[in-house]
Amino acid sequence: MSYLSRILGLLPKDQKDFLNQLRNILGYTPDNLDLYKAALSHRSVREGADENNERLEFLGDAVLSAIVAHYLFRKYPYKGEGFLTEMRSKMVNRQKLNEIALKMGLKKITFYNKLDNALKISQIFGNTLEALVGAAYLDKGYKKTQKWVEERIILPYLFTEELESVEINIKNKLYGWANKNGKSVEFVTKNEKMEGGRKLFTIAAVVDGEEIASANAFNKKDASHVAAQKAVEILGL
């Protein structure tokens, strides 16, 4: 009997279903399932620091940044530090990671307060992806995690040739357009409220007094960045 068969035989049905879904996303069988449960648990359902994914997110952020930096170092042997730093920022920014997490299907297996509509459209799934990287690092070590990140995150979702031409500071693009056309741009805090023990901000991109787009996030920087991107798309810039 295989290791997986033994593990599945010991688990109740809901646990088996979870493990199978997790294996489909990871492409491997976890050794320490509790690590991955913590990585997939948002603070809105598990408040304990040892139960939710905030500590693993902290670790995963550092591990992912190192793996992406190493990947770029190898891919662009003749590019300078400035280019490499900018490319890494494009690859591991909060919105990009959230997009990747959704495409990978993490939303389906993340434990969070599903009655909280704000969480459904927030950036928590990008945070979850970072936590998952942290769990993989603790479970499998750096080398295997590096291989997994490159094969399951970078190559399928982060197309460096396209990212080279992406405007990294989308807010500057909006400001530049406004200055060129004699318009004013400001980012206005429309709302602040507590969600799952954290403050959720709603920021609007306002052009000449008219709200063009708005976004929610757990910090003003992320919310204004997403609002700016939406505004740029709406304005066709």
Number of C-alpha atoms within 10 A of each C-alpha: 5 7 10 12 9 10 13 16 11 10 12 9 11 9 13 15 13 14 22 14 16 21 13 13 14 16 12 10 15 18 14 13 15 13 22 22 21 25 29 28 22 24 22 17 14 17 15 10 12 12 20 25 31 23 16 29 23 14 19 26 19 13 22 22 16 14 20 21 18 14 15 18 15 10 12 11 9 8 11 10 10 8 13 19 12 14 20 20 16 21 21 18 13 19 21 16 24 23 14 19 22 14 11 18 15 21 19 11 15 19 20 21 18 12 8 12 9 15 21 14 12 18 23 23 27 24 24 29 29 30 30 26 26 29 28 27 21 16 18 15 12 16 11 13 21 22 12 18 20 18 13 15 16 17 11 12 18 17 11 17 8 8 15 13 9 12 12 16 12 19 22 12 16 21 17 14 16 15 12 8 9 10 13 15 21 18 20 15 16 12 12 16 12 10 16 17 10 12 14 21 23 21 27 25 28 19 18 12 11 12 15 17 22 23 23 24 23 20 15 19 12 20 25 27 22 24 25 30 21 18 23 19 11 11 11 7 10
